[in-house]
Amino acid sequence: MLIFAGFIFGQNTANLTINISNIQLDSSKIFIGLYDNEADFKLKSNAIDSIVLIPEKEITEVSLKNIPFGIYAVAIFQDLNNNGKLDSKEFKIPVCILSVDTPFVTLEVYEKLFTCKEDFDVVIAKSPFGSHQLCAIYSPTILPILKKQIENNNHKIRDMLKLTKTKYVDFEDDEIFTNLNKPEDYKKANIG
């Protein structure tokens, strides 16, 4: 499953549009939750907004409307065994990660990352500005490392990357990795 997200701003709120592709078409549901604090996200409860849907197309667009400005995390999973849980043992294929505040990253970026995957645990985009850990492909081989990091209360991606076989893929253009956080950033970029 590949996920792209972007904000459209109103006066004090924004609409978050999420595009989900590579969906398996069967009777399984897709769960989407929006969280505004770490405790609720860790528990996967108390989402401030959520959607459950049975997809009808391999590419689905979902919108969460009138979200107050703030910092959020989005959890999305397709429940392939219909038990209502995110089963970590189902994490058998690489996962593409993209931060919602980088709207210029394209599918071609991920195609390039995927062609460089080879035998690496993590493949990360890198531009002249620096590396982009939230524009990356993460393999299931990192699961034991992630579990150990969480047990040690260490949530730093860079620390986890030191323990994995990581490849950085060079991109010449910084612009596609531009980080937009505020309405004025979107206005400057002429979107929204």
Backbone as a chain_set.jsonl record, in Angstrom:
{"seq": "MLIFAGFIFGQNTANLTINISNIQLDSSKIFIGLYDNEADFKLKSNAIDSIVLIPEKEITEVSLKNIPFGIYAVAIFQDLNNNGKLDSKEFKIPVCILSVDTPFVTLEVYEKLFTCKEDFDVVIAKSPFGSHQLCAIYSPTILPILKKQIENNNHKIRDMLKLTKTKYVDFEDDEIFTNLNKPEDYKKANIG", "coords": {"N": [[0.85, -1.158, 0.0], [0.585, 2.203, -0.853], [0.87, 5.525, 0.232], [-0.182, 8.831, -0.129], [-0.432, 12.139, 1.045], [-2.032, 15.316, 1.608], [-2.603, 18.743, 2.594], [-5.405, 20.989, 2.515], [-6.039, 24.266, 3.111], [-8.222, 26.094, 5.306], [-9.721, 28.778, 7.149], [-9.023, 28.493, 10.028], [-8.674, 25.881, 10.026], [-7.984, 22.764, 8.34], [-8.31, 20.622, 5.482], [-7.497, 17.272, 5.14], [-6.303, 15.355, 2.615], [-6.008, 12.08, 1.598], [-4.359, 9.849, -0.42], [-4.532, 6.566, -1.3], [-2.885, 3.826, -2.591], [-2.297, 0.73, -4.419], [-3.947, -1.139, -3.262], [-5.415, -4.08, -1.97], [-8.068, -5.662, -3.459], [-10.667, -6.928, -1.952], [-12.774, -8.318, 0.542], [-11.727, -7.023, 2.722], [-11.192, -4.438, 5.175], [-10.146, -0.983, 5.25], [-8.522, 0.86, 7.665], [-8.353, 4.089, 8.984], [-6.85, 6.447, 10.991], [-6.634, 9.516, 12.77], [-4.433, 11.208, 14.85], [-3.679, 13.256, 17.693], [-1.868, 13.199, 19.726], [0.9, 11.546, 21.315], [0.439, 9.459, 23.183], [-2.188, 8.447, 22.685], [-1.792, 7.614, 20.048], [0.1, 5.561, 20.339], [-1.45, 3.701, 21.679], [-3.375, 3.241, 19.836], [-5.931, 4.133, 20.113], [-8.679, 6.381, 20.723], [-8.657, 8.139, 18.473], [-8.799, 11.333, 16.929], [-10.191, 11.692, 14.667], [-11.599, 9.409, 12.38], [-11.817, 6.87, 9.834], [-13.396, 4.107, 8.382], [-13.31, 1.884, 5.758], [-14.413, -0.126, 2.984], [-12.567, -0.79, 0.299], [-13.226, -0.009, -3.144], [-11.763, 0.412, -5.355], [-8.406, 0.148, -6.692], [-6.96, 2.388, -6.197], [-7.629, 4.801, -3.872], [-9.182, 7.733, -2.654], [-9.361, 9.64, 0.246], [-10.851, 11.938, 2.491], [-10.262, 13.895, 5.349], [-11.982, 16.22, 7.14], [-11.984, 19.727, 8.084], [-9.923, 19.959, 10.094], [-8.399, 21.163, 12.966], [-5.598, 23.453, 13.058], [-2.423, 22.034, 13.744], [-0.182, 19.515, 15.048], [-0.041, 16.288, 13.815], [-0.486, 12.7, 13.654], [-0.955, 10.079, 11.324], [-2.528, 6.998, 11.093], [-2.718, 4.167, 9.105], [-4.071, 1.191, 7.882], [-4.628, -1.855, 6.05], [-6.843, -4.328, 6.761], [-6.214, -7.307, 6.224], [-6.827, -9.867, 7.15], [-9.199, -9.506, 8.384], [-9.561, -9.138, 11.227], [-9.72, -6.848, 12.69], [-7.419, -5.74, 13.736], [-4.038, -4.426, 13.672], [-1.836, -6.502, 12.624], [1.385, -7.311, 13.419], [2.772, -9.452, 12.456], [1.908, -9.617, 9.915], [3.388, -7.86, 8.503], [5.02, -8.148, 5.916], [5.982, -7.188, 3.586], [7.859, -4.53, 2.005], [7.44, -1.165, 3.287], [6.287, 1.957, 2.261], [7.103, 5.187, 3.257], [5.951, 8.474, 3.777], [6.102, 11.788, 4.672], [3.405, 13.938, 5.548], [3.766, 16.62, 5.061], [5.239, 17.121, 2.802], [4.434, 17.793, -0.069], [5.336, 17.702, -2.733], [6.681, 15.449, -3.461], [6.896, 12.763, -5.683], [5.427, 9.891, -7.346], [7.404, 8.858, -8.955], [9.727, 9.3, -7.496], [9.524, 7.326, -5.517], [9.55, 5.097, -7.145], [12.187, 5.18, -8.068], [13.526, 4.849, -5.598], [12.644, 2.27, -4.982], [13.809, 0.725, -7.022], [16.387, 0.712, -6.167], [16.435, -0.828, -3.94], [17.411, -3.526, -3.505], [19.266, -5.562, -1.355], [18.79, -4.162, 0.991], [17.787, -2.934, 4.233], [16.57, -0.5, 4.638], [15.761, 2.176, 2.483], [16.532, 5.372, 1.616], [15.617, 8.645, 0.569], [17.858, 11.16, -0.578], [18.951, 14.467, -0.78], [20.712, 17.448, -1.945], [20.291, 19.069, 0.322], [20.024, 17.284, 2.463], [19.356, 14.108, 4.156], [16.243, 12.284, 3.917], [14.378, 10.85, 5.966], [11.695, 10.386, 6.214], [10.845, 10.011, 3.71], [10.986, 7.345, 2.355], [11.713, 3.788, 2.039], [10.912, 1.112, 4.019], [11.889, -2.028, 5.19], [10.495, -5.218, 6.238], [12.466, -6.497, 7.692], [13.473, -4.843, 9.623], [11.9, -4.984, 11.837], [12.536, -6.484, 14.335], [14.551, -4.8, 15.326], [13.2, -2.356, 15.588], [11.308, -3.079, 17.568], [13.029, -3.529, 19.751], [14.127, -0.97, 20.033], [11.817, 0.452, 20.794], [11.197, -0.843, 23.205], [13.342, 0.096, 24.671], [12.62, 2.688, 24.924], [13.46, 4.411, 22.927], [12.935, 6.473, 20.383], [14.123, 7.507, 18.158], [14.71, 7.903, 14.804], [17.183, 8.057, 13.488], [18.913, 6.7, 15.25], [17.93, 4.107, 15.028], [18.52, 3.642, 12.353], [21.277, 3.412, 12.38], [21.606, 0.831, 13.125], [20.769, -0.709, 11.064], [20.894, -2.016, 7.69], [21.346, 0.343, 5.52], [20.545, 2.306, 2.678], [21.262, 5.252, 0.941], [19.725, 7.194, -1.453], [20.588, 9.279, -4.033], [19.217, 12.416, -4.998], [19.02, 15.129, -7.201], [17.525, 17.43, -6.902], [16.393, 19.642, -4.501], [13.947, 20.831, -4.215], [11.667, 19.152, -4.57], [11.471, 17.975, -2.123], [10.617, 19.893, -0.416], [9.447, 21.207, 2.601], [6.344, 21.827, 3.895], [4.63, 23.512, 6.32], [2.888, 25.43, 7.364], [0.015, 27.547, 6.678], [0.934, 29.815, 5.279], [3.258, 28.829, 4.106], [2.206, 27.143, 2.144], [0.899, 29.043, 0.579], [3.087, 30.516, -0.382], [4.195, 28.534, -1.955], [2.357, 28.389, -3.894], [0.154, 26.599, -3.771], [-2.955, 25.316, -2.588]], "CA": [[0.0, 0.0, 0.0], [1.346, 3.441, -0.943], [-0.002, 6.566, 0.744], [0.208, 10.219, -0.301], [-1.388, 12.986, 1.754], [-1.797, 16.743, 1.487], [-3.569, 19.587, 3.28], [-6.011, 22.156, 1.902], [-6.271, 25.102, 4.287], [-9.312, 27.039, 5.484], [-9.305, 29.873, 8.01], [-8.294, 27.951, 11.172], [-8.709, 24.428, 9.886], [-7.51, 22.257, 7.051], [-8.787, 19.317, 5.058], [-6.392, 16.378, 4.812], [-6.664, 14.395, 1.587], [-5.089, 10.946, 1.617], [-4.483, 8.957, -1.571], [-4.017, 5.243, -0.968], [-2.834, 2.986, -3.789], [-1.805, -0.646, -4.229], [-4.897, -1.75, -2.338], [-5.955, -5.389, -2.347], [-9.522, -5.6, -3.566], [-11.363, -8.088, -1.404], [-13.741, -7.819, 1.534], [-11.039, -6.46, 3.882], [-11.415, -3.017, 5.433], [-9.016, -0.085, 5.493], [-8.724, 1.684, 8.853], [-7.585, 5.334, 8.967], [-7.034, 7.196, 12.232], [-5.866, 10.746, 12.933], [-4.103, 11.342, 16.279], [-3.034, 14.532, 18.023], [-0.884, 13.056, 20.8], [1.673, 10.301, 21.252], [-0.147, 8.397, 24.018], [-3.3, 7.833, 21.96], [-1.263, 6.939, 18.857], [0.716, 4.302, 20.773], [-2.518, 2.778, 22.061], [-4.272, 3.122, 18.685], [-7.298, 4.436, 20.547], [-8.966, 7.804, 20.864], [-8.363, 8.959, 17.3], [-9.678, 12.506, 16.9], [-11.024, 11.464, 13.495], [-11.275, 8.099, 11.801], [-12.643, 6.368, 8.737], [-13.258, 2.694, 8.046], [-13.948, 1.701, 4.464], [-14.081, -1.286, 2.149], [-12.205, -0.151, -0.963], [-13.801, -0.522, -4.38], [-10.778, 0.633, -6.414], [-7.03, -0.046, -6.239], [-6.515, 3.703, -5.723], [-8.747, 5.401, -3.16], [-8.919, 9.032, -2.045], [-10.147, 9.85, 1.452], [-10.622, 13.271, 3.066], [-10.628, 14.23, 6.726], [-12.335, 17.624, 6.953], [-12.02, 20.716, 9.171], [-8.979, 19.602, 11.155], [-7.734, 22.352, 13.504], [-4.16, 23.47, 12.854], [-1.681, 21.35, 14.785], [0.714, 18.432, 14.634], [-0.82, 15.056, 13.846], [0.011, 11.465, 13.056], [-2.006, 9.324, 10.656], [-2.303, 5.549, 11.052], [-3.527, 3.539, 8.063], [-3.742, -0.193, 7.544], [-5.661, -2.692, 5.462], [-7.02, -5.499, 7.616], [-6.342, -8.395, 5.256], [-7.434, -11.061, 7.744], [-10.483, -9.079, 8.956], [-9.683, -9.317, 12.675], [-9.818, -5.538, 13.32], [-6.141, -5.392, 14.374], [-2.843, -4.331, 12.856], [-0.996, -7.632, 13.022], [2.766, -7.09, 12.991], [3.258, -10.608, 11.694], [1.491, -9.413, 8.531], [4.348, -6.929, 7.91], [5.879, -9.042, 5.141], [6.466, -6.498, 2.4], [8.362, -3.191, 2.348], [6.457, -0.111, 3.504], [6.71, 3.283, 1.818], [6.77, 6.23, 4.234], [6.039, 9.84, 3.276], [5.567, 12.81, 5.573], [2.298, 14.66, 4.918], [4.113, 18.012, 4.772], [6.115, 17.184, 1.617], [3.474, 17.497, -1.137], [5.901, 17.67, -4.081], [7.278, 14.136, -3.721], [6.089, 12.087, -6.694], [5.52, 8.443, -7.455], [8.703, 8.563, -9.573], [10.724, 9.247, -6.417], [9.428, 6.0, -4.906], [9.992, 4.103, -8.13], [13.652, 5.194, -8.017], [13.928, 4.218, -4.334], [12.374, 0.832, -5.043], [14.791, 0.074, -7.897], [17.658, 0.664, -5.431], [16.207, -1.558, -2.693], [18.335, -4.668, -3.436], [19.222, -6.29, -0.086], [18.865, -3.194, 2.077], [16.663, -2.861, 5.162], [15.965, 0.818, 4.492], [16.243, 2.976, 1.356], [16.125, 6.734, 1.976], [15.926, 9.713, -0.378], [18.851, 12.134, -0.109], [19.128, 15.592, -1.699], [21.814, 18.286, -1.448], [19.956, 19.59, 1.646], [20.237, 16.246, 3.471], [18.585, 12.882, 3.985], [14.806, 12.44, 4.177], [13.963, 9.568, 6.545], [10.258, 10.223, 6.032], [10.631, 9.73, 2.29], [11.831, 6.152, 2.384], [11.103, 2.46, 2.024], [11.37, 0.332, 5.166], [11.661, -3.456, 5.008], [10.097, -5.937, 7.458], [13.645, -6.968, 8.428], [13.789, -3.917, 10.72], [10.948, -5.164, 12.935], [13.168, -6.771, 15.637], [15.286, -3.605, 15.767], [12.188, -1.402, 16.045], [10.766, -3.535, 18.846], [14.055, -3.294, 20.771], [14.184, 0.479, 20.223], [10.628, 0.861, 21.548], [11.392, -1.348, 24.578], [14.321, 0.978, 25.305], [12.056, 4.03, 24.86], [14.248, 5.191, 21.978], [12.091, 6.672, 19.211], [14.891, 8.284, 17.184], [14.92, 7.167, 13.556], [18.624, 7.99, 13.184], [19.508, 5.628, 16.06], [17.521, 2.845, 14.424], [19.225, 3.489, 11.076], [22.655, 2.978, 12.659], [21.575, -0.618, 13.367], [20.228, -1.377, 9.884], [21.598, -1.912, 6.409], [20.627, 1.475, 4.937], [21.081, 2.9, 1.452], [20.785, 6.601, 0.64], [19.625, 7.375, -2.9], [20.766, 10.698, -4.332], [18.352, 13.193, -5.877], [19.681, 16.414, -7.42], [16.608, 18.532, -6.657], [15.874, 19.811, -3.135], [12.598, 21.396, -4.251], [10.614, 18.14, -4.4], [11.43, 17.601, -0.708], [10.247, 21.078, 0.336], [8.609, 20.909, 3.753], [5.338, 22.866, 4.082], [4.003, 23.291, 7.62], [1.931, 26.472, 7.738], [-0.729, 28.053, 5.515], [1.76, 30.739, 4.479], [4.173, 28.009, 3.292], [1.44, 26.684, 0.984], [0.68, 30.203, -0.277], [4.369, 30.769, -1.061], [4.41, 27.467, -2.938], [1.248, 28.495, -4.84], [-0.816, 25.501, -3.708], [-3.887, 25.503, -1.468]], "C": [[0.901, 1.227, 0.0], [0.407, 4.577, -0.603], [0.61, 7.929, 0.456], [-0.85, 11.073, 0.376], [-1.033, 14.449, 1.544], [-2.907, 17.522, 2.169], [-4.123, 20.646, 2.335], [-6.488, 23.011, 3.068], [-7.521, 25.948, 4.182], [-8.818, 28.13, 6.403], [-8.488, 29.372, 9.2], [-8.238, 26.431, 11.14], [-8.165, 24.045, 8.521], [-8.218, 20.941, 6.76], [-7.572, 18.492, 4.663], [-6.907, 15.36, 3.804], [-5.584, 13.327, 1.536], [-5.386, 10.079, 0.402], [-3.794, 7.65, -1.233], [-4.031, 4.413, -2.24], [-2.268, 1.612, -3.439], [-2.671, -1.406, -3.231], [-5.3, -3.121, -2.86], [-7.468, -5.297, -2.341], [-10.12, -6.928, -3.137], [-12.332, -7.537, -0.369], [-13.065, -7.174, 2.747], [-11.234, -4.947, 3.958], [-10.085, -2.275, 5.537], [-9.401, 0.799, 6.67], [-7.802, 2.896, 8.771], [-7.888, 6.074, 10.264], [-6.127, 8.409, 12.276], [-5.687, 10.991, 14.43], [-3.395, 12.664, 16.534], [-2.107, 14.433, 19.229], [-0.299, 11.649, 20.786], [1.017, 9.159, 22.036], [-1.28, 7.685, 23.292], [-2.807, 7.076, 20.737], [-0.656, 5.591, 19.239], [-0.339, 3.255, 21.111], [-3.453, 2.457, 20.9], [-5.732, 3.303, 19.095], [-7.456, 5.944, 20.565], [-8.508, 8.656, 19.687], [-9.311, 10.151, 17.311], [-10.579, 12.472, 15.675], [-10.632, 10.107, 12.934], [-12.269, 7.748, 10.714], [-12.349, 4.883, 8.6], [-13.988, 2.502, 6.725], [-13.553, 0.369, 3.841], [-13.805, -0.718, 0.765], [-12.853, -0.835, -2.164], [-12.851, -0.376, -5.551], [-9.38, 0.436, -5.827], [-6.397, 1.254, -5.77], [-7.728, 4.388, -5.121], [-8.311, 6.729, -2.56], [-9.893, 9.23, -0.891], [-9.834, 11.246, 1.985], [-11.099, 13.324, 4.509], [-10.815, 15.746, 6.731], [-12.281, 18.435, 8.251], [-11.157, 20.326, 10.37], [-8.325, 20.879, 11.669], [-6.222, 22.283, 13.26], [-3.46, 22.807, 14.03], [-0.763, 20.303, 14.193], [-0.022, 17.121, 14.848], [-0.016, 13.879, 13.316], [-1.188, 10.743, 12.454], [-1.606, 7.856, 10.668], [-3.259, 4.962, 10.012], [-3.095, 2.09, 7.919], [-4.934, -0.885, 6.911], [-5.69, -3.997, 6.236], [-7.278, -6.729, 6.744], [-6.954, -9.662, 5.836], [-8.715, -10.74, 8.511], [-10.638, -9.35, 10.455], [-9.73, -7.981, 13.424], [-8.548, -5.065, 13.979], [-5.059, -5.222, 13.319], [-1.895, -5.413, 13.348], [0.419, -7.414, 12.517], [3.3, -8.273, 12.215], [2.837, -10.522, 10.234], [2.439, -8.466, 7.789], [5.39, -7.734, 7.142], [6.419, -8.397, 3.876], [6.991, -5.126, 2.814], [7.231, -2.171, 2.446], [7.054, 1.21, 3.047], [6.213, 4.305, 2.827], [6.931, 7.587, 3.558], [5.384, 10.775, 4.273], [4.485, 13.598, 4.843], [2.652, 16.099, 4.557], [5.132, 18.147, 3.641], [5.285, 16.849, 0.37], [4.057, 17.385, -2.545], [6.582, 16.344, -4.424], [6.333, 13.37, -4.645], [6.261, 10.571, -6.632], [6.867, 8.038, -8.065], [9.825, 8.499, -8.542], [10.715, 7.849, -5.804], [9.815, 4.889, -5.875], [11.52, 4.027, -8.141], [14.157, 4.532, -6.733], [13.768, 2.7, -4.42], [13.38, 0.099, -5.928], [16.152, -0.06, -7.217], [17.576, -0.21, -4.184], [17.181, -2.708, -2.477], [18.19, -5.415, -2.107], [19.297, -5.363, 1.119], [17.623, -3.258, 2.952], [15.859, -1.582, 4.95], [16.594, 1.511, 3.293], [15.653, 4.369, 1.532], [16.525, 7.717, 0.879], [16.916, 10.688, 0.254], [19.004, 13.197, -1.185], [20.308, 16.418, -1.203], [21.568, 18.849, -0.053], [20.235, 18.572, 2.748], [19.391, 15.019, 3.197], [17.146, 13.097, 4.454], [14.249, 11.101, 4.666], [12.468, 9.321, 6.422], [9.869, 10.26, 4.555], [11.517, 8.519, 2.02], [10.998, 4.887, 2.237], [11.747, 1.653, 3.14], [10.954, -1.125, 4.98], [11.224, -4.107, 6.319], [11.284, -6.437, 8.283], [13.998, -6.062, 9.596], [12.911, -4.141, 11.941], [11.601, -5.52, 14.272], [13.932, -5.569, 16.206], [14.311, -2.564, 16.303], [11.617, -1.793, 17.397], [11.739, -3.266, 19.986], [14.161, -1.795, 21.081], [13.007, 0.96, 21.078], [10.731, 0.391, 22.993], [12.339, -0.459, 25.365], [13.872, 2.441, 25.316], [12.895, 4.963, 23.984], [13.461, 5.279, 20.674], [12.799, 7.474, 18.123], [15.19, 7.426, 15.957], [16.408, 7.007, 13.274], [19.326, 6.899, 14.003], [19.165, 4.264, 15.493], [18.303, 2.592, 13.132], [20.673, 3.044, 11.258], [22.738, 1.464, 12.818], [21.061, -1.406, 12.163], [21.15, -1.211, 8.688], [20.819, -0.882, 5.583], [21.34, 1.99, 3.7], [20.443, 4.268, 1.257], [20.844, 6.788, -0.866], [19.629, 8.862, -3.196], [19.732, 11.23, -5.322], [18.985, 14.565, -5.993], [18.842, 17.598, -6.954], [16.131, 18.552, -5.209], [14.395, 20.176, -3.142], [11.5, 20.354, -4.031], [10.468, 17.7, -2.951], [11.077, 18.797, 0.191], [9.205, 20.721, 1.391], [7.652, 22.078, 3.971], [4.563, 22.584, 5.365], [2.877, 24.257, 7.954], [1.179, 26.941, 6.495], [0.104, 28.99, 4.642], [2.798, 29.999, 3.631], [3.474, 27.548, 2.013], [1.173, 27.846, 0.029], [1.937, 30.552, -1.066], [4.621, 29.774, -2.174], [3.315, 27.469, -4.008], [0.377, 27.253, -4.914], [-1.71, 25.744, -2.508], [-4.272, 26.914, -1.413]], "O": [[1.868, 1.291, 0.759], [-0.727, 4.61, -1.082], [1.78, 8.163, 0.756], [-2.039, 10.767, 0.293], [0.131, 14.785, 1.327], [-4.025, 17.025, 2.308], [-3.411, 21.144, 1.463], [-7.249, 22.545, 3.916], [-7.85, 26.459, 3.111], [-7.617, 28.396, 6.447], [-7.345, 29.799, 9.363], [-7.812, 25.785, 12.097], [-7.921, 24.896, 7.666], [-8.663, 20.241, 7.669], [-6.71, 18.972, 3.927], [-7.829, 14.597, 4.094], [-4.395, 13.632, 1.442], [-6.515, 9.627, 0.211], [-2.605, 7.632, -0.914], [-5.064, 4.304, -2.9], [-1.822, 1.369, -2.317], [-2.172, -2.218, -2.452], [-5.502, -3.297, -4.061], [-8.075, -4.903, -1.346], [-10.08, -7.916, -3.87], [-12.668, -6.354, -0.428], [-13.748, -6.812, 3.705], [-11.417, -4.274, 2.943], [-9.05, -2.855, 5.865], [-10.47, 1.41, 6.678], [-6.605, 2.752, 8.519], [-9.051, 6.301, 10.596], [-4.97, 8.336, 11.861], [-6.657, 10.985, 15.187], [-2.614, 13.135, 15.707], [-1.608, 15.45, 19.711], [-0.92, 10.699, 20.309], [1.042, 8.012, 21.589], [-1.333, 6.455, 23.282], [-3.335, 6.012, 20.415], [-0.87, 4.594, 18.55], [-0.146, 2.066, 20.859], [-4.235, 1.508, 20.973], [-6.639, 2.711, 18.51], [-6.482, 6.686, 20.437], [-8.024, 9.772, 19.878], [-10.484, 10.013, 17.658], [-11.611, 13.142, 15.641], [-9.47, 9.707, 13.005], [-13.393, 8.249, 10.675], [-11.199, 4.455, 8.691], [-15.142, 2.905, 6.581], [-12.495, -0.185, 4.138], [-14.722, -0.212, 0.117], [-13.009, -2.055, -2.201], [-13.076, -0.952, -6.616], [-9.189, 0.543, -4.616], [-5.413, 1.236, -5.03], [-8.75, 4.541, -5.791], [-7.21, 6.844, -2.022], [-11.097, 9.015, -1.033], [-8.686, 11.687, 1.937], [-12.19, 12.861, 4.84], [-9.897, 16.479, 6.363], [-12.497, 17.915, 9.345], [-11.612, 20.36, 11.513], [-7.742, 21.618, 10.876], [-5.636, 21.201, 13.256], [-3.857, 22.995, 15.181], [-0.593, 20.224, 12.976], [-0.561, 16.87, 15.926], [0.991, 14.044, 12.628], [-2.292, 10.787, 12.996], [-0.485, 7.508, 10.3], [-4.46, 5.229, 10.039], [-1.903, 1.792, 7.843], [-6.088, -0.557, 7.188], [-4.676, -4.685, 6.351], [-8.424, -7.135, 6.553], [-7.539, -10.455, 5.099], [-9.255, -11.599, 9.208], [-11.713, -9.745, 10.907], [-9.775, -7.968, 14.654], [-8.575, -4.08, 14.718], [-5.137, -5.784, 12.227], [-1.232, -5.25, 14.372], [0.636, -7.34, 11.307], [4.2, -8.11, 11.391], [3.348, -11.268, 9.399], [2.309, -8.288, 6.578], [6.492, -7.977, 7.634], [7.227, -8.998, 3.169], [6.608, -4.612, 3.865], [6.204, -2.294, 1.779], [8.185, 1.546, 3.399], [5.043, 4.293, 3.209], [7.913, 7.83, 2.857], [4.236, 10.569, 4.667], [4.625, 13.896, 3.656], [1.908, 16.742, 3.816], [5.81, 19.169, 3.532], [5.41, 15.757, -0.185], [3.337, 17.008, -3.47], [7.013, 16.145, -5.56], [5.124, 13.332, -4.418], [7.141, 10.057, -5.941], [7.407, 6.986, -7.725], [10.77, 7.727, -8.7], [11.772, 7.254, -5.595], [10.348, 3.859, -5.464], [12.086, 2.936, -8.215], [15.103, 3.746, -6.77], [14.64, 1.945, -3.988], [13.765, -1.029, -5.62], [16.981, -0.863, -7.647], [18.555, -0.319, -3.446], [17.724, -2.857, -1.382], [17.091, -5.858, -1.773], [19.819, -5.752, 2.164], [16.537, -3.592, 2.479], [14.633, -1.576, 5.065], [17.808, 1.448, 3.098], [14.434, 4.536, 1.591], [17.623, 7.638, 0.33], [16.836, 11.003, 1.441], [19.168, 12.877, -2.362], [20.855, 16.122, -0.141], [22.521, 19.086, 0.689], [20.638, 18.948, 3.848], [18.78, 14.9, 2.135], [16.868, 13.97, 5.276], [13.716, 10.317, 3.881], [12.016, 8.179, 6.514], [8.715, 10.507, 4.206], [12.638, 8.644, 1.527], [9.768, 4.908, 2.301], [12.97, 1.525, 3.203], [9.803, -1.413, 4.651], [11.546, -3.605, 7.396], [11.119, -6.768, 9.457], [14.753, -6.47, 10.48], [13.156, -3.539, 12.987], [11.251, -4.906, 15.28], [13.953, -5.354, 17.418], [14.556, -1.957, 17.346], [11.455, -0.945, 18.275], [11.334, -2.828, 21.062], [14.272, -1.4, 22.242], [13.184, 1.78, 21.979], [10.391, 1.138, 23.911], [12.173, -0.274, 26.57], [14.646, 3.329, 25.673], [13.02, 6.154, 24.27], [13.333, 4.293, 19.949], [12.145, 8.059, 17.259], [15.827, 6.376, 16.048], [16.848, 5.933, 12.864], [20.239, 6.244, 13.499], [20.006, 3.365, 15.474], [18.7, 1.46, 12.854], [21.232, 2.374, 10.389], [23.81, 0.878, 12.665], [20.932, -2.629, 12.23], [22.058, -0.38, 8.683], [19.77, -1.191, 5.018], [22.565, 2.099, 3.668], [19.229, 4.421, 1.393], [21.884, 6.569, -1.486], [18.798, 9.615, -2.689], [19.418, 10.597, -6.33], [19.445, 15.117, -4.993], [19.387, 18.657, -6.643], [15.529, 17.585, -4.742], [13.671, 19.872, -2.194], [10.502, 20.645, -3.371], [9.451, 17.113, -2.584], [11.22, 18.723, 1.411], [8.223, 20.032, 1.116], [8.097, 23.202, 4.207], [3.917, 21.544, 5.489], [1.999, 23.928, 8.752], [1.657, 26.752, 5.376], [-0.004, 28.965, 3.416], [3.178, 30.476, 2.562], [4.066, 27.559, 0.934], [1.212, 27.669, -1.189], [1.872, 30.846, -2.259], [5.19, 30.118, -3.21], [3.34, 26.646, -4.924], [-0.092, 26.887, -5.992], [-1.269, 26.319, -1.512], [-5.053, 27.308, -0.547]]}, "num_chains": 1, "name": "protein.A"}
